[in-house]
Each structure stands twice: as C-alpha cells, then as structure tokens.
C-alpha cells in the first residue's frame, strides 16, 4: 500500500492488521486491486474520522487524479457488489450449502480476531468440499 495512504489511515486512527503477508494473500485472492482497496480504505477512514474530504483531497492522498480516484472507487464498489451477488447465486443454486455459508462467516470472525491461519484453512476446506465435490 502507498505510504501516503498508510500515513492517512494512521492519522485517522483506522487500524490495519499488522500481518502484511495475510493482507497481501487475501488481496491477491480477492476481486479487488490494491488501488481499489486503497480508495475504499481512504473513504472508510475519512468517514469514520468525521472528515468531509473532497474527491480532490482523497485523490491527493492516493497521489492520483480526481478522475482516476473516482474510477477506481467505482470499480471497487462494483467488484464488491459482484462478489456478494456471486455468493448469493452459489447459495441459490445449492453450490454453497448451509455448512459452507456458516464456515465462511466463521472464517470471517476468525480473521477479525487475528487468527489468520485458522481462517485461511477453513476457507480452503470450504472451497474444496463444496465447490469441487
């Protein structure tokens, strides 16, 4: 992540987990690019700290143009929506069963507790069991 973004996140008090390897692994396996994640985090940090920043100010934090920032943020939001609808579709079609959905929620809770390895194993087990079986 860009140093300017990390500095902004620190100033606003937004906590980013220290495990850079886990963050990188999760990002690589996600539908988001690093610039998209940065834009989302800038938005989140600004809102959480009560700052009303313009798109120009947010773009400066990422050191990109206003248009590039807006495009990247829009792409991030669209990718998130598509990811959620993909999970809904898989559940609707029975590709992901009740156990898989419960396991995904449990894995998310484990991540929130900083138990990255356990979470990744659980996610891996769900994918192998439900998707390829």
Secondary structure, 3 states (H helix, E strand, C coil): CCHHHHHHHHHHCCCCCCCHHHHHHHHHHCCCCHHHHHHHHHHHHHHHCCCCCCHHHHHHHHCCCHHHHHHHHHHHHHHHHHHHHHHHHHHHCCCCCHHHHHHHHHHHHHHHCCCHHHHHHHHHHHHHHHHCC
